[in-house]
Amino acid sequence: MALRLRFVSLVFLAVGISVGPAAAQDDDPAAITVSGKGSVTAQPDRAVVRFGVVTRAESAEEARTQNATAAQTAMNAVRDLDVPEEKMRMESLRLQPQYEYNDEKNRRELMGYKATRQVVVELDRLKVLPPLVVGVVEGGANQLDGIDYQLRDRSQVRNDALRKAARAAEEKGRLLAETLDAQLGPVQAINEQNVDRVRPQPRAARMEMTKASDAAQAEPEAYAAGEIEVSARVQVVFQLRTD
């Protein structure tokens, strides 16, 4: 008799374990997961400009000396535009041997050395960009390596993009719910997926400095910044009411 009672108890215990999760699953509210994207554009208010100073000479020391002189003259041209010292810098110098293949001797021959240095300038006044290009090329730089337009404070633009993305997700969720005869309930979860920034590039970027200087003098709008686009994407889980 005692064995029979223990057997019955085990049966009831097993039934309780199997039914429990099913009951909990029935209590879970229905949900809908949607994503939304929002974009905001803003005018850049600063730029990072990179110039290349390239010199060639028969000896490495001569190439280095010529490069140092040209780079210093270019930096002085930047100073003439009242750019603070902490906003400009010269990056490390690279010295490379230059070879040329001699078909008659069937070998490479050393033709000289090339010295390359980059001058980086951070501009908080975009209106000085065209005269900066002119001054730097006349000062000794011979290559424009790139202009990176930026925002000093991008937090507000990012937040506006996130708000638009959240509203877009809510609008999408409401549309889907109403289409299927349901109602959108409270938010259950929010996931920020990514924030992207598209920087404008000037038409004159990465051109030879002689051409860049002519463009800056004759066509300042060649360096017009355009707009920076900041986009955000979020994923939102809403409770779904079907009653």
Secondary structure, 3 states (H helix, E strand, C coil): CHHHHHHHHHHHHHHHHHHHHHHHHHHCCCEEEEEEEEEEEECCCEEEEEEEEEEEECCHHHHHHHHHHHHHHHHHHHHCCCCCHHHEEECCCEEEEEEEEECCCCEEEEEEEEEEEEEEEEECCHHHHHHHHHHHHHHCCCEEEEEEEECCCCHHHHHHHHHHHHHHHHHHHHHHHHHCCCEEEEEEEEEEEEEEEECCCCCCCCCEHHHHHHHHHHCHHHHCCCCEEEEEEEEEEEEEECC
